[in-house]
Amino acid sequence: MTRVPSVFLFLLLVFLIVLHQSMAAAHHHHHSIVSETCKHSANGDPNVNYTFCVESLQFE
């Protein structure tokens, strides 16, 4: 059986942590863009409902 070097496991762990953090930041950025866009649209047009707009454009 081949043993995986601990340095490789450490680097893999660091990579996964960095990947997770960058994806979380991108997700947060998307929500703020959606929120700001819907706020601007709802303030400028009485036919645009802010809550409907945000719920329609968000993804999980």
N, C-alpha and C positions, 0 to 999 in steps of 0.2 A: 504494500500500500504506500502511495506517495503522500508525503506530509506537506501541507501547504505552509509556506514560510509565514511567520507572524507579521513580517513587514508588508507582505501582500494583503493580508487580512486587514491590517491597520489602514493601508491606503484605500482599500475598498470601502471601509467604514467611513473614512473622511470624504471620499467621493460621494457616497450615498447621502451623507449629512448635507454637503454643499448642494447637491441636486435637489434635495427636499426643500432647503431654504430658498433656493432660487425659484422653484415652482410655487412656493407659498407667496413669495413677493410678487410674482407675475399674476397670481390669482387675486391678490389684494389690489394690484394696479388696475386690473380689469373691472373690479367692482367699483372703484372710485371713478373710473371713466364713465361707466354706465350711470352711476348716481349723478355725476355732474351733467352729463348730457341730458338725462331725463329731467333734472331740475331746471336746466336752461329751457328745454322744450316746453315743460309744463308752465313755466312763468311767462313764456312768450305766446302760448296758444291755449285758450280755455278749453279746447277740445282734447287736449292731451292730459291724461290722468297720470300723475307721477308714479303712484303705486303700481298701476298696470304696466307702465313703461319699464320700470325696474324689474318687475317679476317676469316680464316677457323676454328681456334681454340677458338676464343672469343665467349662468350655467354653473353646475356644481362639479 
